[in-house]
Amino acid sequence: MAANNNSDPILDEGGGGGVKHEAVGEAGEGKGGGGGAAATQAPAAMLPRSGSRPQLDLSGAAIHGNLEDRNPTILLPNQSDDISHLALDIGGSLIKLVYFSRHAEHSSEDKRKLSTKRRLGMLNGGRRSYPVLGGRLHFVKFETGKLNECLDFISSKQLHRGGVDSPSWRSGAQPDNIVIKATGGGAFKYADLFKERLGVSLEKEDEMDCLVAGANFLLKSIRHEAFTHMDGQKEYVQIDQNDLFPFLLVNVGSGVSIIKVDGHGKFQRVSGTNVGGGTYWGLGRLMTKCKSFDELLELSQRGDNSTIDMLVGDIYGGLDYSKIGLSASTIASSFGKTISDDKELSDYRPEDISLSLLRMISYNIGQISYLNALRYGLKRIFFGGFFIRGHAYTMDTISFAVNFWSKGEAKAMFLRHEGFLGALGAFMSYEKHGLDDLRIHHLVERFPMGAPYVGGKIHGPPLGDLNEKASTSTLDHGNLNGFISWMEKFVQKGTQITAPVPVGFPVTTGMGGFERPTAKGDILRSDASAALNVGVLHLVPTLDVFPLLEDPKMYEPNTIDLDLNEYKYWFKILSDHLPDLVDKAVASEGGTDDAKRRGDAFAHAFSAHLARLMEEPAAYGKFGLANLLELREECLREFQFVDAYVSIKQRENEASLAVLPDLLMELDSMNEEARLLALIEGVLAANIFDWGSRACIDDFDMFKKRMLADKKGQPYKRALLFVDNSGADVVLGMIPLARELLRNGTEVVLVANSLPALNDVTANELPGIVAEAAKHCGILRKAAEAGGLIFDAMAGIQDDLKDEPVSVPLMVVENGCGSPCIDFRQVSSELAAAAKDADLLILEGMGRSLHTNLNARFKCDTLKLAMVKNQRLAEKLFNGNIYDCICKFEPVHLT
């Protein structure tokens, strides 16, 4: 690269002139999102989030290896999105690569199938893929003069196509127009060669941007990255995240750039020098005939610079010049002795020449760096670049110079990944993530215990429409202050959760196999003339009777049969809600003209079906409330609305996952009895995200006795948890309850819908949600790995996980339908297999515990949890009020 001017040249790997650079927004200013990094909604295994691209999850990033390793692998334990990033920094001397890999020995789907087959005695789950949790950042360098070796390395590992362990490579997909991020002068110089050899385009990133982004990433997120080195002693430095900026970054490549960093994306190149790594290698090669930089460094370790350098002791008869603080061994003049010696170059040892060169350049870099730090009032100076190479003598020399000239006030610090700052910055630039998303993780507030909770109500803005007042709870067995603080803080942060349905309308859905009003040509029929067969859609090859039903012949799923008055009431509820449902359905399809046309046709068809039932209640056979609610979902699917609430579910999941770590922290601070109460109350509260109700059925004490007093003799072997809604319901209610059961040694199977229905969570969506939750909880992570629910790429690697005992498994099965109003006479064979060893059922939500199965009896202990979200239903079933709760425990010996 050409010099900017004679006194302050812009050199290779130094880059950029002394121009103020304000890259606000590119590296973390003013960006962010809720709960976690935004991700694509591509594979079903990943948690669909509100963003549109895969993201790098830097939370928990740590170095893998011992403290003496150079350029060690960085573990990303919480990485769930599949990314295929490779980035290069192509300098005049060296090429640096950073790339991501999973290094999973088996695909997650293979592992999940083997685990499920082993535990349930069957092979299933072919419809779902399961997430891999964890990954690694690798660091590799090549000499620029050996570029072909670099290209061969990339090709052999298929890094430009995502690596040989990537989903795209395993599937055989061959993406076109592959783009690799690159920085450094070689990104321009060798672009054509990369295109010719690998068929990839190099997208150039600014060198200074990349250097600063790479340094900020390491300093902000990686423990044991920065260290000092004085007199041969290395000491790691703990960086205060709140007091990092400003600092001086000195990048020593072929030349030297000195950069004042004021924040994320805010920096200014304030100085530089043309005397750097290239100078050392160039002069060293001329004078010693060494073939590589590393060989030259190796020589210096056996050198004695006193045979070449003029020292203070040489001038003062072997004495120190103590008046100005110079010891006898201090260099007075580099190469000074060669002036008077009557010797040729060949008469000097290459080892001594190499060391003399190294000390001369290192001292100058250290002194110039300190003078710039003094100029800007900075105390911390971080040195990076491949000149340093972790070489002890180089670091000692630079540290001595900074310490000497600053009289001990400034400190030279070094980075373990010193040579990869530019490549790391280029890597972070793929989606402009990096510190953007890193900051998201740091900004999730650590909620304190005991936040104010006054008068049985959470004080904050209403959430959706579900803010109706309610009476005092008789389930309030203890103080909720600690438990409720996460929820209050959540509300105070202003996170808006859109209510899936208005107050008064039960959240129940379904699907079935009726013959829809058909579409011919461009006209969609909206009459109800087609025959209707309401029932469970056969999603799997066979549907079985649930083996834990006490008496299948006597089983009746519907709690309420519909008479004429009930028909009128529920028809009005469904009709009133129809416009809002159509709006959401159309929005889920992007609001296109085709979606609007189908939305109108759906509304006409559904209204026609309701009108027919009003005229002829027996038109479709015996019809309960659950069947009526299923009818609506059947109509939606018949007009190709697959998931009308997809965006609402994504927002709810993100917001809930953001506060889950704080909830778990508060739960863990409680004793067992208080925690169990908080968990049951949490399921009920999260089901509506409001609290303050009374319990119309309260068997908590009976359940507590079985869980706490009796568990010491025999804990439950396997629990089936039938989950309900996305968002707070599953994330803040059922997952913490599942975690408690796992903690007690109980296998847990989460049972979810096979297809989307309103805001209900599906079996396809659950693995991604669990993977996100497992990032913050070792119990969930180990259990999900044991059950094949996730593939933990960090298993056996992270020090804090190595010695933990093997966990009981956490698994997911689909129920064979898409309705919370489950009919246990027709369930998936997968669920039937899972039930054979179960001794606890937990049915949660109105659909499973009220509309259906309130009176059902089973062959094992059963806990039914629900909050009544409809006034008419509360009155009819319990003579109660809206928001009353049931906690109905039915031990098998009593049934």
PyMOL commands that set and color helices and strands:
alter all, ss='L'
color gray80, all
select helices_A, chain A and resi 108-120+144-157+159-161+167-171+186-189+191-198+207-221+241-243+277-288+293-300+305-307+312-315+322-324+336-338+345-347+350-376+392-406+418-428+435-443+481-492+564-588+593-615+625-638+646-668+672-688+700-709+728-743+766-774+778-786+799-802+829-835+846-851+871-878
alter helices_A, ss='H'
color red, helices_A
select strands_A, chain A and resi 20-22+62-63+74-76+86-90+94-101+132-133+135-143+178-183+200-204+226-230+233-236+247-252+256-263+266-273+310-311+331-333+380-384+411-415+519-520+523-524+543-544+695-698+718-722+747-752+791-792+810-814+827-828+840-844+861-867+885-890
alter strands_A, ss='S'
color yellow, strands_A
deselect
rebuild
show_as cartoon
